[in-house]
């Protein structure tokens, strides 16, 4: 019988057990730390403790429960076995909904209206055509391309930046480090949807934020480690950025005393922009385990060198 172990440093993954077993009743599922977990063939992970995966001598596969795998790849002792991720067909739609809400929040000046409400001020702002608002999407993979296309359909002026050249209908695209500043200087609302790599770690720091026009806004739904917290806090405090919506942070959950909770004109959301359902996770993990057992090609295998 093939055995799976669910491993996480700080996330209770027990709710996934019924979903996995519904999809593949023949599997044996254990929780990290249990007596028989060491015999696992497959590690199903989210932010596992360093060394926990390497401690499994029979390991044949590591499987993330999400699209992101940086929380797994950061372990220097990670064994050289295949690493797969979950690709939820609804993930792009969910992310597009969240980003669209954020863009409309700023474009319709609801941030200012909500501040006025707290002060008891009745003031109606002039409504602007969406074509006057330039939304810049960093990261033009499957999700970023969907977000950019959806915003364009709403009438926004959309531009995109990626490490490699991309062509998207009706969207001005920029590629590579040499084009990043030009991309940023024409962006009113910056959306980060990049994967986490050595090149993108810390990209949302002072250099990037200062290249945006004064009064720009940020919607960060990429990876927590893209963000340099002190630089974002300074940009908001100094009013170079007029607002930010941040869904992912370098350290999660965000501690109660973290200054982000009280940062001016900032909305903190708990890593909720788009989350795969338990049933989707269970089904995709079960499918890959069966493929592993049958010697078939695995689905959604991560290119470890690229990080996604």
N, C-alpha and C positions, 0 to 999 in steps of 0.2 A: 504493500500500500504506500502511495506517495504521501509524504508528510510536508505540510506547510507550517511555518511559524510566522506569526504576526509580530513585528518588531517596531517599537517607537519609543523615543525618549520621553515624550510628554503628551502623547495623544492616545486616548483609549480606543483601540481598534476592535474591541470585542463585538461591536455592532455589525462588523463585516462577516463574522463567522456564519450566520444563517444564510446570507446572500451567496457566499462561496459554496456552501454545502447544497443549496438549492440548485446551483448550476452544475455541481459535480459531487454528488453524494458519496462517491467512492474515495474522496480525499480524507486525510486525517489532518485536522487543523489544531495547532497548539499555540499557546500564548508565550511570548518571550519570558523567560524566567522559570517556566514550568520544568519539571524534572525530565520529561521526554523531548523537550524542544531541541536539544542538541543533535538529535537524529534527523533533523529536517533536511529535505532535498531542495526546498524552495523557501526563500525569505521574502515575505511581503512586507514592505517597509514604508514608513513615513518618518523622516528625521531620526534614524536609528542611532543609538549610542555608539561612539567610536569603538571599533573592535568587535561589536556584537555580531556582525555578519561574518567576519573572518573566523569567529569561534565555532563555525558550523562545518565540521570536517566532510560531511557528505553533500555539501551545497552544490547544486547544479544550475540554479537560476535565482536572480534577484529581480523582484517586481515592485515597482512603485505603485502607489494607489492613486497617483495623480499624473498630470502631464509633466510636471517639473521633477527633475531628478537631481538637482544640485545639492539637496539635503542628504543625498546618498553618496554622490561622487566626492563630497568633501572629506570623506573618510579615507585617509591614506592607506589603510590596511585592507581596503575593499578587494575581495578576491577577483581574479580574472575569469569570471563566468558571465554569460549573457545578462544584460540588464534591459528590462522592458518597462514601458510606461503605459498608463491608461490614456486612451484617446477617446473622449466622449463626443459622439456626434452632435450633442447639444451644447458642448462647451463653448464653441464659437458664438452660438446664438446668445447664450447667457452672458458672455463677456461683452458682446455688442450691446445688449440691453443696458448693462451697468454703465458702460462708457457713454452711451447715448444719454442716459439720465444725467451723468456728470457734465457732459458738454451743454445740455439744455439748462442745467442748474446755473452754470456760469453765463451762458449766452442770454438767457432770459432774466439775468441779474437777480436770481432768487437768493443768492448769497447776501446781496445788499438788502433785499426785502426782509430776510430773516433777521438780519442785524437791526433793521429799523423796528421790527416787531418787538424785540427785546427792549427797545428804548421808547416804545409807544409812539413811533413816528409813522404817519400816513403819507407816503410819497410814491407816486407812480412814475416809473422810468420809461423813457422813450423806447419803443420796441424796434430792434434792428433786423434787417434782412439777414438770414443765415449766410448769404454769400459774402457778407462783409467780415465774417469771422473765419480766420484761418486755423484749422485744426491740423496739427502735425502728429502723425503716428510713427513712433519709433518701433521698428520690428514689423516686417511685412510677410510673415509666415502665414499659415492657414488662418489663424485667428486675427492677426493684424490686418490682413487683406480684407477679411470679412467686415471688420470694424470700419476700415476706411471706406469701403464700398457702401455700407449702410449710411454712414454720415454724409457721403456725397449725394445719396438719393434724397436725403433730407434737405439738400440745398447748400450745405456748408462747403467752403473752399478747403479742400483736403490735400495735404502733402504727406509724403511718406519717406522715411529713411531706413535703410538697412545696410548691413556690412557689404552685401553684394548687390549688384544692379538688378532691379526688378522693374517690370512694366505693368502698370495697372490702368485700365481705361479711365480717362478723365481725371487722373490723379498725378500731380507732379511728384516725381520720385528722385531721391538723392541716394548716393551710395558711397560708402567708405568714409574714413576719418577726415579726408580732405574736404568733403562736402558737408560735414556735420554743422559747422558754424553757419553756413549759408542757409541750411535747412532751419536751424533754430531761430535765426534773426527774422524770418518771415512767419513765425508761428505765434498765434495768440493763445491757443490752448494746446499744451503738450501732453500727449498720451504715451506712456511707456508700456510697451508690450514685448520687450526684448526677452530672449532667452538669457540665462546667466552663463557667461563664459569668462575666461580671464580678461578678455578685452572689454566686456560690458560691466564687470564688477566695479561699483563705485561711479558709474557713468553719470548718475544724478547727483553731481557734486557742484562745487562753486563754478568751475569753468563752464559747464553746460548751462546751469541756471542763469549765470550772468550774461550768457550769449542771447538769452531770450529778451524780447522787448520788455521794457518796464511796464508793469501791469499785467503781464501774462499769468496764466494759471497752469497748474499741473494736475494731471490725473494719473496716478501711479498704480498700475495693476500688473506689473511685471513680476520681478522677484525682489524680495526684501533687500538682498545684498547689492542691488543696483543703487540703493539710496545711501547718501552720506548725511546722516541725520542732522548734524550740527550745521551743515551748509544749507539745508532746506530751512531749518529754523531761523537762521540768519537772514535768508532771502525773504522770508515772510515778515520777520521783525522789522527789517529795513524797508519793507514795502516794495522791493523790486518785483517780487511775486505778489499778486493781489489775492491769490487763493490757491488752495490745494485740496484734493481728495486723495487720500492714501489708504490703500487696502492691504499692502504688504510691507513688512518691516524686517530689519535685520534680526531682531529678537522678538519672537512671538511665544505666548501672548504678550501684548504690550503691557508692561507693569503699570500699576495704578498711579504711581507717582511720576510717570514719564512726562516730560514737558510737551510732547506731541498732543496730549489730551487738552492742553490749554493754549496751544499755538493759535495766533490770530488768523481768522478766516480759514480754518482748516477743518475738514471732516475726516474723522478716523472711522474706518470700517474694519470688521474683524476677519480679514482674509475670506471674503464672501462673494467676490465679484462673480465667480462662476465655479461651481463645485459639482463634480461627478456624483451621481447617485450611488448608493450602496449596491443597488442591483447591477448597475453598469460596471462597477469595480469588480464585484463578485463574478460576473459573467466573463469579463476579459481576463481576469486572473485564471479562472477555471479553463478557459479556452487555451491559454498559453501553456498551462501545466499539462493538459492533454496532448498538445502538440509536442511538448518536450518528451513526454513518455513515449509517444509514437514516432519520434525521430523526424517530425515535420518542421518546416520553417516557422519560426516564432513571429508573432505580430508585434509591430510597434517597438522594434529593437532600437535601443539608443546607440548612437555613434559616440562612444565615450570620448574620443578625441575632440569632437565638436561640443559635447556636453548636452546634446538634445537629439 
